[in-house]
Structure formats: structure tokens, C-alpha cells
């Protein structure tokens, strides 16, 4: 399947994407798609013959639990509504805890790396088979960027991906920006990863920008694509012609002309590198795509669940760091997760930064330190507002009133009371009790 050159479709640049020349396809975040009410821009693109691929971010295929049937059904419905030839997700975990660990279920709010161990691989393979059986189109999975490393890993990234594709037949979405991120943050050689990859399993390629701070590369999707990322793209394209390449940009959107220049650079990088592909030896280990029989993953799931819950709890709840993790990097990751929560909540509930002004971000970061996310970003926004109202930290009466009105409009029915403040306090306390349960 040839996709060509594409860009990540986002509402903020929807009009610009429709006008861009040479766009063969787009990718949209699956969780932001309402199958019964598709965005007009996506409908117009589809009518022009532009392929639309849904890209999931919340399935958690790398988690210890089996993927939720409701999430799989939503992803399947999204693919059907968009007429997509495939769907994509990440090799990551996004929540941990729950029944397998007899502990509260916590959400990361972002993608976290799975350990490259046999336990994690066995669980991931079974989860992918479950997803493949539930989806109406092929699945491709993406390597992620990481700020932290798991101790005692048993495979390199290339070996892990190779065996994953070999055992499940799943396609691979290779993010070359993430290979660069892991090179800076974990000392991993992108060329070695490409040497070990089953290039025959390649579905398409992501290209994105980021920035470096204090020796740590942040995969921001909010900065221009740097030359080292294009160099990795060229290396990959010299090994096999990518079926598709896609530019990702999630925020801090530049003028359309700058996006078009980046797309041109990506297209030219691939075209120049592909001519070298015929002179490069093929990978001597072709992907078999053999879907091997399932093994009993219950013990592996239990071990993985405990390890992931301990890590996530340290990142979002401030519990002690698991043994042999780099505590400095865990601190960087914890702050990155809190910052991500603040940014996404601001998008999900834009009224909050409008009401709170410059106080929004520091107030949310302070809240996040003691209140891990347990019910998604919309619930997070409500809980944050409820906590501010309950603690009485808002000195300005007008701000308090506006925030209370916003919270009451979205929090649903509350028990009758002759005093609105008492009613609000009781409802807010129930929210906080649910967080602590």
C-alpha cells in the first residue's frame, strides 16, 4: 500500500492542510474523532481522495492488562467511518495498577516505554493479536520516544520490534524522530536499530521535531524537524522505499509555508535516498508474519503489572523510585508528564486558563504533584477546578465565581441544599474521595 507524503491533521491547521499542494494522505488522532460527526475538513479531504488514517494514543497495548473491548470498538468504528486502509497505535503503556496489583488504577496521560523483556514481549504480542482480531483493517504499531530506560532489558529496540513483527504479523510505524530521541536520551544507535528492523513490515514513517535541554531531547512535536532526524530518515529510505512519510506537528503551529517547506525537505530526503536502496544489501531475515499460538501470559502479566505500577506511581504519585532506575531521569519524566497534563487539560477545557489567567499553569502543576490522573483529561479538568474551589486558594472573588459556575455547569446534578456553597463542597469532596479510593 503506497500512501505517499502526508501530514498530521489537526483542527488548528485544517484549512491550511486542505490548501497544501502534494498532500496524499493525513493522519488524525483517533480519540478526537466522533464517527457520527466527522469534521467537515476531513470529509472534504476524503471526497478529494485523500486517505485518512486514525492514530490511537490511549489503547495501551504495552500495558499488563488486555486491551479494553470498548476502546477497540471505538477504534474500529473510527476506521470504518473514515474508510481507512489501516489503523495505528503505540508500543507503550498509558495506565497501570488496578486488579492485577490490588492498587488504584493510575493514568500516565502520555506514552511510557515498555521494558524490552521476554515478559513484556509475550504480553504485547497477545495484546496485539487481540487488537488485530477486533479491528476491521490491518494494525501498525509505533516505536515511541523515551526519557527513561528500564534496567535489565533483554533486547535492543530493533530486536524487540523484529520479534514482535515476526510473531504477530503486525506492521510497523517507524518514527525516525523517536529513534533520534532514544539516541540522545538512552545512547542507542539509530543505525543499529535500522539494521535489526524487518523493513518488509514497514507501514509508514513519522517525522517530527523537538528540542534539547540539559542533555535531554524532548520529542515536542512543536519545533522544526532537525537535520539529524532527516539523516535517520535518509538511512531508512536507502534501505527500503517507505510506503508513506508523515510530518507530525501538534502545537506551536508555524505559517503554512513553513510546514510546506518541511514537507518538501522530507519528500526530497526520501527521493534522494531511495536511489541508493538498490545498492544496499537486503535484510537477510525476512519477516515471516507467522501468528504463533498463544502461551499462558498470566504470570508475565502479573510481573509486568507490578513493575509498571511501581514505575507509574513514582512518576505521578511521588512514591519511591523503583530500584536501579535513574532518579534524575525519573524526575525529568515526572515533570514532563505533569506539563503534558497541564497542556492537554488547557485544550480540553480552554475556559480554565481563560478564567485563571497566568495562574493556571503553576496552579495545575502544583495540583498534579498530589493528584494523579485516574479518569481521563475531562475528569482531570473537573477535579482540578473542584480542588481549587475546595481549598479556597483563589483570592479574587470574581475568579472564584466564574470557576464555580464553570464547574457547576459540567459536574452534573448535585443533592438539594439551601446553600450553594455547601452543595458545591459536598460534591467536590465526593470527587476527591473517588481519587483516593
N, C-alpha and C positions, 0 to 999 in steps of 0.2 A: 504494500500500500504506500503510494507516494503522496505525501502531504504538502511538501514544498516549504515555503517560508511563511512563518506566522508570527502573531503577537498575542500576548495575553490580553483578552478583552476585559476591560474594567469600565464601570459606568462613567467614571470621570473622564475617560478618553474615548467614549463610544463614538461620538460624532467624528473625531479625528480618525479613528480606525476605519470607519466606513469610507472616508475620503482617501486613505493612503493607497498609493499605487503598489501593485505587486504583492498584495496580501492574499495568500492562497487559503489560509485557514486561521482560526482563532481558538484559543483555549479559555474557558471560563471556570471560575471556582464553582464546583457542583453545589456546595451548600448555599450559595447565593442565588440559585436558580429556582424559580417557582414553576414547575412544569405546566400548570394550568394558566399561567400568566407570564409568558416569556416576554422579555424586554423587546420593545419594538425594534431596537437596533439589531438584536440577534435575529429576529425574524427577517429583517431586510437582508442581512448578510446571507442567511440560508437561501432566500429567494434568488440571490445572485449566484448561488452555487458554492459559496464559501463554507467549508467544513467547520463544524463547531464540536470541540472535544471537551467534555466535562472533566475537571481535575479535582478530585476529592482531597480533603485535608483532615477529616475527622474520623475516618474508619478505624484507624489504629491497628493495622494489620500486623504490626510487630509487637503488639501487646500480648499479655499472657492469656487474656480471655478470647474466646471465639468472637468473630465479628458479629455485631448485633443484626438480627434479621431486619429490624426497622431501618437501619442505616443502609443496608444492602438494597432493600426495596426502594428506598428513596433514590439511591444512585442509579438503579436500573430504570426507574421512572424518568429520571433526568436524561439518561442516554436515549431512551425511546422518544421523549418529547423533542429532543434536539436532532434526532436522526443521525446520531453519532456512530462512526465506524468502530470506536473503541472508547474505553474509559481508563483513567489513570488515577493512581493513588501513590502513597509513600511507604517506604520501608522504614517505619517509625512506630513508636508508641506515643500516645497522647493522653492516656489516663492509666491509673494504677490503683491498687487496693481493691476493696470490695470483698466478696465472699471467699475468694481463694486465699486471702490473707487475714480474714476476720478483722479488717480495719476499714476506716472510711474510704470511700471511693474519691480519689482526687483527680483533677484535670490539670494538665500542664498548660493548656491554652496555646500550645505550639508543638512542633515536631521534635521528638527526642530520639537519639540513636539507640538502636538495639545492640546488645553485645554480640560480637561475631563469634558465637559459640555454637556447639552442636545442639544444645538445648534450644537456643533461640532460633536456629535454622529449622529444626524439626517443627516447632510451634508455628513459625512463619509459613512454612510450606503447607501445613494443614490449613491455616487460616486463608491462604491464597486459594487453595483448592475449594474451600467453602465459598469464597467470593466468586470464583470462576463459575461454579455451578449455579450461582444465584443471578449472575449478570447475563443480559441478552447479547452482549458483544464481548470481544476479547478484552482482557485486562492487561495493562502495563504498569509496572511499579518503578518508582524513582528512588535513586540514592539521595540521601539528604546531607546537608551541611551540619557540622558538629563543632561545638565549642569544647566538648569534654570527651575523654576516652575512657572506656571500660577497662579495668585491669584484667589480666589473664585471658585476653582474647585468643582464639584458636586459629583464626583465619585472617588473611588480608581482605580488604574490601573486594578486590577482583575475584578472589577465590570464593568468597561468600556469595557474590552475585552469580558467578558461574554455576555453582552447585544449585542455587535457587532456581535459575532458569532451566537447568538440566533436569531437575526433579519434578518441576511443575509445568514446564512448557510456557511459563508466563513470559511476556515481552518485557523489555527493559526500556525505561525512560532515563537516559543518562543526562544528568545535569553537570555540564563541564564547569560551571561556576562553583558547584559544590565540591568537585574534585580539587579545585584551586583552594577553596576554604579549608578542606581537610589537609592539604599540603602545608598551608601556613600554620594551622592550629594543631595538627597532630603529626606533622612531619612525614606525611605519606606521599609517595612518589606518584603523580598522576600517570606518568608513562608506564609504570609497572601495573597500575590498575587497568589501563587500557590493554596492556599485553595479556592480562589474565581474563579479560572480559570475553564473553561469547558474542562477538559483534553480529553474528547472524540473528541474534534475538533482539536487536535494536529496533525499537518502535519509532522514537524520535529523540531530539536533543533539546534541552533547555540551556539558554544563555542568559546571564544576568550580571548585574553589578553589585558592588559592595564597597566597604571601606575598612582600612586597618587602623586600629587604635591600640597602643601599648603592646604591640606584637600579636594582637588577636584580630583575625579577619572576621568581620560581621557581614553575613550574607543578607544585605538590607533590601535588595530589590528596589532601591530608591536612588541609586547612583549609576553613572555611566559604566558600560562594560569595559573593564581594563584589558590591556594588551595580554597579560598572562592568561586570561580566560580565553581570548581568541586564539592564543597559541595552542592551548589544550584542544580547542575545537578543531584547529587545523590538524593536529596529530590524530585525532579521532577520524576526521574526514579522509585523511590519507590512508587509513586502514580499510574504511568502507564508506560508501556514499550514504550519508544519513537519509532515511526516508523523509525526514522533516526536521526543521530547526525552528525554534520559537524564542522570541525575546520576551522576557518577563520584566514587568515594571509594576509595582504595587502602590507606590506613593511618590510624592515629590516629583510629579509628572512634568517633564520639560515641554517645550514647544513641539508641535508635531514634526517640524523639520528636523529636530534633533533625533527624535525617535526614528525617522526615516533614514537618517544618516547611519544610525546604529544598525538598522536592518540591512542597509546596503553593505556595511562592513562585514556583517555576519554572512550575507549571501556571497560576497566576493571571497571571503576566507574559505568557505566550503568549496566554491568553484575552483579555486587555485589548488587546494589540497587534493581534491578528488582525482586530478590528473596523475597524482603520484600513487594512487591506490593500486593501479595495475602492476606497479613495480615492487609492491610490498608483499612479502610472503603472507599467505592467509593463515589465520589462526588454525593450528593443527588439531584443535579439539572442537569439532562442530557440535552445536547444541543438539541433543537428541530429542528434547521435549518429551521425554518419557514420563508419564504421570505414574509414579510408583505407588504401590499400595501404602495405605496409611499405617503408621505404627501407633502404639499406645503413647500418646503425648501427655497423659495426666501427670506423671512425675515431673516431666520437663516444664509443664505449665506451672506447677506448684513452685518449683525452684525459680523460674523466671519471674513469677508474680512477686515473690518475696524480694528478689533483687530490685525489680523495677519500683516496687512500692517504697522500699528504703531510699532509693535514689530520689524519686519524685518528692517524697516527704521532706527530704533535706533541702530540696530546691524551693519548695513553695510553703513549707510549714516551719522551717528553721530547726528541724530535728538534726541530731549529729550526722555528720557526713559518713557514708559507708566507708569501710576500711579500704585503704590503698587508692582512693580517689584523690586527685589533685584538688586540695581545698581552695586554692586560689581560683582555679578554673571553675569550680562549682559556684564560687561567689559571682564570677562573671556571668555564668549561665543563669543563676538565680535573678540577677539584676536584669538580664536580657528578657527573661520570661515576664517579670513584673512590668517592664517597659512595653513589651508586646501587649500585655493585658490592657494597659492604660491606653495604648493607641487604638486597639480594636474596640474597646468599650466606647471610646470617643466617636468611633464611626457608627457603631450600633446605636448609640444614644447621643447624638450630636448636641442635644439640648443641655447635657451635663457640663461640657466645657463652656457652653454659652452662658449658662447660669452662674457657674463658679469662676469663670474668667481664668486669670493666671494661677489661681489657687487650685485649679482642677488637678493638674498633673502631680504636684507634690502631695496633695491630699490623697489621691488614688494610690500612689506608691507607698505612702505610709499605711494605708488601709491594706494593701496587698501583702505587706510583711506579716500580718497576723491573721489573714483571712484567705486561705486557699480557695481557688475556684472549684466548685462542686456541681454546678448545674448549667454550664454554658455562659456565653457572654451576656445575653439579655438578662439572665438571672443575676449575673455578676453586677451589672449596672444597677439593678434594683437594690441588691444587697448593699452596695456601696452607698447609694443615696440614703437607704434606711439607717445605715450605721452612722452617717454624718448627722442625721436628724436625731437619732437616739442619744448620741454623745453630747449634743449641744455645742459643738465646736464652731458653729457658724455665728459669728458675732453680728453680722449685718442682718437686720430683721427682714429687709426686702429679699435678700438672697435666700433666707430660711423659708419665707413664704413661697417663693417661686419653686424651690426644690420640693417643699411639702406638696404643693399642688401637682407637680410633675409626678412624684412618687404615688400619690393617691390615685391619679388617673390610670396608672399602669399596674397597680398592685392588686386589683380585683376587689370584690366585696369584703367588707370588714364588719365585725359584730356591731350591733347598735350601741351607741353611747351618747350621752348628752354632752360630752366634752370631746371635741375632735382631737385634741392633743392626746388624751388618754387612749382614744381608739387607735391613733397612729402608733403610740408607744407599744401597745399590746401587739399589734400586727407586726411591728418591726422586731419585737423580741421573739416572736414566733419564727421569723426569718433567721435570726441569729441562732436560735436553738436548733433549727434544721442544719445549720452549718456545723454545729458542734456535735450533732448526733452521730 
